Every structure is written in structure tokens, then in C-alpha cells.
Amino acid sequence: YFFFFAILVASFSRGFREGLTLTAVSVALFVAICLYGARPGAKFDFDDLVTRPVFLLVLGYMTAYWGGKELLMRRRLRLLRELAGAANPRLGIDHARDQGLYRVLEFFDATACVLVSPRAGSDELMMYRLDGGARRALPQPLTAQAAQALLGLPAGFSTAWHPGKALITPELTLQCERLANLLEAEFYATVPYEPREGTRGRLYLTAARRLSDADAEFLRQAVDQIAAVADKLALMEAIMAGAAQLERTRISRDIHDTTVQPYIGLKLGLEALQRRLEPRSPVRKQLDELVEMSRLVVHDLRAYVARLRDEEAPGEATSWPAEHLMTGLREHLARYRNFYGIEVELRSDKSSALSDRVAGEAYQIVCEGLANIHRHTPAKRAFVELRFKPDALAIDIGNERAPAVPPVAFMPRSIAERARALGGTTTVELHERGHDVVRVAIPL
């Protein structure tokens, strides 16, 4: 009974392999104890040395098997629950799909996950590949020949392939062998991926070990869950986009009538005063700066109203593509140097891994941080640092602190709200190497 209790605990807490190992050790110990306790010259006890060890071995194997099955079922249910969990609509379909593929890759301890699916909002086929250790699947356009090879299997067909496996027809077996060469994998499982009715896609999961048909069957359930979440997010995005467009149109009209027009009137008044002043007037330089500042403000307001209406302002893009983020930031930092005398150092690496949505939010966070430095501190030197990690964007905005000014704890509300809406965090470090630094982390 002592051995059986230990096997029971190991099997239902650690799984089949640990339960079976403990079963073998228990049988060996039981036989050794029986042999050690036997009296010299005693008659061979068939019950102690054969029947009971065999009974313990069989019962231990069955316990280990069912314990391993229960643990596996729990892990599978936990994965399906995580895949069906609430995804953040703000981060988009791509983020939800990447997170789902990463969890599947981690569950099966696979080497790579390849998804062939139409791009969101279009019929263009894309390939998303997620390798072990990565959390983002970068999209790659597919040629017609590659798409035909990867989507050539029958609709609804799923299997776990290994060398020497025979399928229903020789043609299907040959096709799976060619796919193994194309994926450069000895073992893989493939299941259909259908995020919405009428679309065709397929997922391939490559592994260093042999996958079973049961693995392929569960993989199909997991992929169906990912497709259902993607379909739900697409519907939510369509509903929210329609409602947001109506609200943006109303807000843009209000801003144009109540804000843009008064600024235009102010700009025209300053220009009229500028024309009436002599070039050698002592206030001409300051007036020229005010005119230029008002021109830039009117330009920014018009661009903002155009972005709300999804129109393009003359001479300016209506969004902040990732590749244009650094250019936009440099132009904004130049304004602080020219108008306010604040030298801002920009430190960054490449921004090609950012989506347009995150790039736009990063630009707004930096602008708000610099505006806070100008309004609330006497600092004339500051820095902005952007660090691009595989799974997050880190933004540091800091300004010099005068030694005589005591530090005062604060939290920039607007920046913190923007970061929180994207699932990120905001922290403030006072007097960090002579600077007050606002640190923002945004998940990608």
C-alpha cells in the first residue's frame, strides 16, 4: 500500500513518465526487500516474488497512464481557455493571433509554427512564421507557386506526419513528403485554418519529436479557437470603426469651427501686424517667431482634423507609419530647440518592427512628455530614448533636474492613460543620474 500511494501521488501530480519511473523503482524495491527478508533455505514464495510485483507493476502502469491523461487534459483545457480569453481589441487581430500561435508553440514544445492565411481585410495570402523563442510572427507575402504548395492539401484534411507514414492515397502521401521537404522538418502536424466562412488557410506545426494523431486532433481544436477569436475581433473592429467614424466626423466639425478658425484669425492678425512693423523694429524677431509658431499650430490642427475625417491634409500624411516615426520626432524636437531653447537628444534604434498604430501612440506620448517638460520645469536639456525589444517598446523621456530643486513625486496622467489603454505601464524615476525620467513600456 505504501508503494501504491507513492505511485498515485507521482502519477496525478507529475504525469505518466514520473509515475511509470516510480512504479519500476517500487517493484524493484519490493522484490529486493522480499529477497533480503527471506530466511536462508526457505521455500520459494511465488506469491511474494511474482504475483505481488506483477500486480504492483500492472496497477502502477494503469495509474501512471490515467494520471498522465488527466494532467494532459488539464493542460489542454487550460490552453483552450487561454486562447478563448478576452483579447485586447486595441492591439488588433495580428496581436491576438501572434499570442495564440505562441501559446500553441509553447504547449507542443515545437520548433516553428507556419500559418498561411489571407491578410485581414483583403484576399492577399500571407505567411506568418513563428519560431521557437519569438513572440511575433512577421508576415511575408506568398507567391502563387508557394501558396499552391502550402494550400494544396484537401480542405478539412489534418494529419501528424512522420517519415514512413502511409495515408489514404499514394498521391496524398507524396504531397505530405514534399511539404516536409519544403518546411525542412522531419515531423510536423497540419490542420486547416478558417477565420471566416469562405476563406482557406492552413497551419503547420514542426517539431523535433514525432507528433501523434491525437496531437493533430487537439491542434485543430486550438486553431479553431484562434480563428474564432480572430473572427470576433474582426467583427468588433468593423462595428467600432463605423461608430468611431461618425463620432470623429462630428468632433472634427466642432474642432474646425471652435478651434481652427480662431487660430486662423489670430494668425492673420499677427501677419498683418508683421507687415506694418519695420524690419529693424526691436520686436520684429519675436513677432516673426510668433507668426511661424501660429502657422505650425494651424497646420497641425488641420492635419489632426483631416486624420479624424480620414482625409489627407495638404503636405502631410494622415497617419504615422512606423518608418516615418523618427522623422516626425526629429521635426518636433527641432521646434522645441528653435522656439523654447530646449535641447532634446533623441536616442533610438530601428523602428521597422512597429505597427502604424503603436507608432502613432508613441509619437503622441513623446509630444505630451516634452510639453510637460516645457510647462512644468525650467530645464533646458532633455532626452527621448526609444528601445525596440521583440515583445515591447520602451520609451524614456527625461529632463535635467536642478540640484537646488527638491524632487516632487508626480504621475503624468495623459501618458499613463495612453499606455494603459495599450496594455502598457508607466513609471516615474526622480533624480535618476541627474534626470527625472518617465518610463513607458508598451507591449507589441
N, C-alpha and C positions, 0 to 999 in steps of 0.2 A: 504493500500500500504506500509506503514511503516513496518508492521509486515512481509509482504511477502518479502521485501528487506532483512530484518534481517535473515529470514529463508533461502533465496537464498545464502547469503554470508556464513552462517554457513554450509550449506549442501555441497557447492562446495569447501570449504576450509578445513573443518574438518571431513566431512563424514556423513554417514547415521545416526548414533546414535545421534550425536550432533544436526543435522538438525531436527530429529524427536522430540528430547527433547525441542528444541526451538519452534517447532510447537505446542506442547502441552501447553507450557508456554504462547505462544502468544494467543492461543484460550482461555485459562483461563483468561488472562488479558483483552481480548476483551469483553468477557461476563461480567467480573467484572466491566469494565468501562461503559458498556451499562446499567447494573443494577444500578450503582451508579449515572449515569446521568439521569436516568428515573425520571420523575416527580411523586410525590405521587398521587396515584389514577389514573394514566394514563392507557390507554388501552394497553394490551399486544401486543408488536410489534413482530410478528412472523419472519419478515424478519431480524431484528437486532439480536434477541436472538437465532434463529435456523438456518436460511438459510445461513447467512454470516459466522457464526462459522463453520458450516459443510463444506462450500465451502473452508474456510481457512484451515481446517483440512485435507481435501482431497488433495487440491493443495499443501499444505506443505508436506504431506506424499510423494506425487509423486516427488516433488522437492528434498526431502531428499534421496529418493531411487535413483534417477538418479545422484545426486551429489555423493552419496556413490559409485555408479557403476563407475563413471568417475575416482574417486580417486583410486579405486581398479585397474582399467585398467591401470592407470598411474604407479602404483606401480608394477604391473606385467610386463609392458613393460620395466620399469627401471631394474627389476631383470633380465629379458631375455637379455637386453643389457649388463649388468654386467657379466652375465655368458658367453656371446659370446665375451667378451672383450679379448684383446691380453694377453695371459698368457705368463709368462717368461719361455722359453724353458730350461734355465739353471737350474731352480728349479725342473724340471721334471714333469711327469704326476701325481705323487702322490700329489704334492703340489697343482696343478691346480684342481684336484678332491676334495681335502680337502677344498679348498676355495669355490668351488661350493656348496658342501654339507653344509658348514657353512652358506652361504647366504640363501640357501633353508630353513635350520633350523630356521634362524632368521626371514625370511619372514613369515612363518606359525606359529611362536611362539610355535614351537613343543618342546617336551621333549627329543626326541632322533631320530637319523637317522641311519638306518642299511642298508648297501649296500653289496650285495653278488655279487661278480664279479671275473672273472679269474685274476690272478696276471699278471702284464704287462710282456709280452714276454714269457708266459707259459700258460698252461691249468689248472694249480692248482687253485682251488677255494678258495677264501679268503673272510672273513667277515670284513668289515670296519664299526666300530660303532663310531658315533659322538654324544656325549651327550651335553645337553644344557650348554653353558659356555665354552666348549672346542673348539679349533680351529684345532686340528689334529685328524685324525681318525687312530688309531693304528690297523694294520692288524692282524687278527687272523686266523690261518688255520682252515678249516672246516672238520669235519668228514663226511664220506659218508652218515650217517644217518641224520645229521643236514642239509647237502646240499640238500638231497632229500626232507626234510620237507620244507625248505625255498624256494626251486625252484619247488615245486610240483604243483603250480598253472598253468593253461593253458598259453601257450605262447601268448603274446599280451593282457592278461587279466589285467585290472586295476579296482580298486574299493576303496571306502571310507567305512570302516567297522565300525559298531556300534552295540551294543547288540540288538538283535531282528530283525536285517535286514534279509530279505529273498532274496536269489539270484536265479539264473535261475534254478539250480537243488539243491536238498537236499544235495547231496554229496559235492557240492561246498560250500554251507553254512556251513556244518560241518567242512570242511577243513579250512575255514576262522576263525571259532571259535577256532579250535586247534592252529592256528597261533597266535590268540590273547592271548591264554594261554602261548604259547612259548615266545612271546615278552613281556609278563607281562604288557599288555596295553589294556585298555577298548576300546579306539578309535585309529584307525590307518588307513593310506592310503597306498596302494601298487601299484606300476607301474613297467613295465619291464625296464631293463637297458641293452642296446645292444651297446657297444662301437664300435664293428666292426661286419661285416657280419659273421654269423655262430657261434657267441658266445651268451650265455644266462646268464643273470644276473637279479637281481630284487632288488628294493629299497623299504624299509618300513619306513614310517614316523609316529611315535607315538606322540600323543598329549593328553593334559588334557581336551580338549574340543571335541565336535563332529565335524568331518570334512564332508564336503558335496561332492557330486559327481562332482560339478564344481571345487572344490579344487583338487580332484584327476585328473581331466582332465588337469588343469593347471600344476599340479605337473609332469604329463607325458611330457608336453612341456618343462618344466625346465630340467628334467632329460635327455631328448633327446639332449638338448643344451649342458649339461655337457658331455654326451657321444660323441657328435660331436667334442668338444674341445679336449677330450682325444684321439680320433682317429687322429685328426690333429697333435697333439703333438707327437704321436707315429710315424706317417709318417715323421715328421720333424726330430725326433731323428734318425730314420733309415737313412735318407738322410745325415744328418750331421755326423753320425757315420762312414758311408762309406767314405765320403770326408776327415774327420779328420784322419781316419786310414791311408790313402795314404799319407797325409801330415806328420803324426807322423813318418811313416816309413822313409820318406826322411830326416826329421830332425834328427832322431836317427842315421842314417848313417853318416850325417855330423858331429854330435857331437862326435861319436865314432872315426872318422878319424882325426878331428881337435882339439879335447879337451882331450878325454880319453887317446889316445895313447901318446901324450906329457906328461901327468901326470904319466902314467906308466913308461915312460923313466926317468922322474925325480925321481920317487920312487926307481927304480932300481939303479940309480946313488947314491942316499942317502944310500941305503942299502950296496952298495959296499964300500962307504966311512966309513960306520959304522963298517964294518968288518975289515977295515985297522987300525982303531983307537984302542988304548989301552983302556981297561976298566976303568983305572984310569985317563984318559985324562980329563982335565977341561971342554972340550966342549962336552963330550960324552952324558951327560944328555940332553943338548939342542938338540943334534942330534937325540937321541932316541925319543924325543918328535916330532921332525920334521918327522921322519920316520913313527911314529904312526899316525900323522896328515895326511900325504900323503896317507897312507893306507886307512884311513877312507874316505878321499875325493875320492879316486879311487873307493871305494866300493859304495859310494853314487852316483857317476856318472854312474857306471854300473847299479845300481838299477834304476836310472832315465831313462837311455836308455832302460832298459828292460820294464819299465812302458810305455814308448812311443810305444814300439813294442807289448805291451800286452803280454809280456813273463814274466817269473818269474826269478829273479836273484837268484843265489845260496845263501841260507840262509836268504832271505828277501822276504816278501810279496810285491806284486806289487801295492797294494793299502793300504789305511789307514782305515781299518774298525773302526767303532765307538768305539768298545770295546778295540781296541789297541791304541787309540789316546793318552791316558795318559802315557802308557808305552813308546811310541815313544818320547813324550815330555820329560819325565824324562831322557832318554838316551841322548837327545840333550842338555839338561841343564847340564848334567854331563860333556860334552865336554867343555863348557864354564868355568866350575869350574876348570877342570884339565889343560886346555891349556892357558886360559887367566886370571885365577884368579878371575872370576866374579861369585859371589854367587847369584843364581837366585832362589827365592822362588816360588813354584808352589802351587796355591790355586785353588781348583776345587771341584765340586760335581760330581755325576754320569754323564756319557756321553752316556748312553744307548739310549737316545731319539734322538741322531743324526743319520742322514743318512751318508753313507760312503762318499758321495760327499762333504757334508758340513764338515765332519771330516777332509778330506784331505785338504780343503781350510783353515780350522782353523790351521792345523799344519803348512802350508806354511806361514800364516800370523804371527804366533808366531816366526818362524825361521827368517823371514825378520825383525821383530821388534827387536829381540835380536842382529842380525847382525848390525842394525843401532845403537844400544846402544854401541856395541864394537867399531864401526868405528868412530862414531861422538861424543862420550862422554868419559870422564875419569872415569866414575862411576864403582865401584867395587861391588855394590849391586843393585839388580833389583828384580822385581817380575812379575809374569804372573798369572792372575786370569781369570778363565772361569766360567761364571754363566749361567746355563741352565734354561731358562724360557719356559713356554708352547708354546710360539709363536716366540721366538727369542733366539739366542745365543749371549751373551755379552762377549767380550774379552778385558781385560785391560792389557796393557804392560807398565810398568813404571820403571824408574831408579832414583837413588838418585841424587839430584842436590846440587852442592857445593854452599854454601851461597854467596861466593865472585863472582860467575859467573853470570852475568846478563842473564835473560831469553830472548831467541830469538824465535820468532814465526816461526813455520815450519809446513809442512804437508807431511807425508810420502807418496810419490806418488804411489809406488807399492802397499802398503797396501790399500790405498784409492781406487785404480783401482780394486783390487780383491773384496773388499767389495761392490763397486758399481755394479760390474758385477753380484753379487748375490742379488741385490736389497737392500743392506745394507748401512750403513752410517759410517763415520769415523770422530772423533773429537779429538782435542788435548787440554789438560789442563795443563798449565805451573804452576809449583810450587804448585801442589796440595798436601798439607801436607808434603812438603819437597821433592816431587817427580814430575817429568814430566811424564804425563800419556797419552798414546794413547788409546782411547776407540773405539772399533769396535762393531757394532751391526749388526747381520746377521739374517734375518727372516727365520723361519723354515717352 
